[in-house]
Amino acid sequence: SAVISQKPSRDICQRGTSLTIQCQVDSQVTMMFWYRQQPGQSLTLIATANQGSEATYESGFVIDKFPISRPNLTFSTLTVSNMSPEDSSIYLCSGTTDANEKLFFGSGTQLSVL
Amino acid sequence: QKEVEQNSGPLSVPEGAIASLNCTYSDRGSQSFFWYRQYSGKSPELIMSIYSNGDKEDGRFTAQLNKASQYVSLLIRDSQPSDSATYLCAVNFGNEKLTFGTGTRLTIIP
């Protein structure tokens, strides 16, 4: 498995601002994903980060709110735009290196929006 | 709608006993199944994967899969306090993505 470094680990932000979360993998991964985990909830997939092209978003998530970049096979960013308190959550990036989709995760970003 | 269901618990098990965690899923054609452990404030870590019917053992952990019943379980033998965590069941419904259940919170009582 690979190791994913995710930053920041936590942040407190003001309503209406944006935060960019970065993930760096120590080896090439085939797929990268961004998940959200709200307090006491399970993981909800936001989008698949596609290398060199636009991300594929799940129902309920849109590019204007959660722009994602993946310029190469080891790096991706997620921006949470125009934040509101409802965006307070843990955001997790993840990746897989095999066809059976064994996912491994970054350490997560705990976001609080005031 | 592809769904993964788990009993949210909490499930309390005495130290040394067997903890049994259960998961059902909605699509009989699913091929890949995973159990993740998540400690409070930490990210999920993969502990077991299973792809075919039957049992798969890894140390104190045994994953059991019954595709006909759309059921996957995780047994933890000789439970330790360090096993106290939330256990997430995840299923690949054939679309290269994992869908997670809501998780079962397990507490091992010393």
Chai-1 contact restraints between the chains, C-beta under 6 A:
chainA,res_idxA,chainB,res_idxB,connection_type,confidence,min_distance_angstrom,max_distance_angstrom,comment,restraint_id
A,S42,B,F100,contact,1.0,0.0,6.0,A-B,restraint_1
A,S42,B,T102,contact,1.0,0.0,6.0,A-B,restraint_2
A,S42,B,G103,contact,1.0,0.0,6.0,A-B,restraint_3
A,L43,B,F100,contact,1.0,0.0,6.0,A-B,restraint_4
A,L45,B,K97,contact,1.0,0.0,6.0,A-B,restraint_5
A,L92,B,S43,contact,1.0,0.0,6.0,A-B,restraint_6
A,N100,B,S32,contact,1.0,0.0,6.0,A-B,restraint_7
A,E101,B,S32,contact,1.0,0.0,6.0,A-B,restraint_8
A,E101,B,N92,contact,1.0,0.0,6.0,A-B,restraint_9
A,E101,B,L98,contact,1.0,0.0,6.0,A-B,restraint_10
A,K102,B,L46,contact,1.0,0.0,6.0,A-B,restraint_11
A,K102,B,S49,contact,1.0,0.0,6.0,A-B,restraint_12
A,L103,B,L98,contact,1.0,0.0,6.0,A-B,restraint_13
A,F105,B,S43,contact,1.0,0.0,6.0,A-B,restraint_14
A,F105,B,P44,contact,1.0,0.0,6.0,A-B,restraint_15
A,S107,B,S43,contact,1.0,0.0,6.0,A-B,restraint_16
A,G108,B,S43,contact,1.0,0.0,6.0,A-B,restraint_17
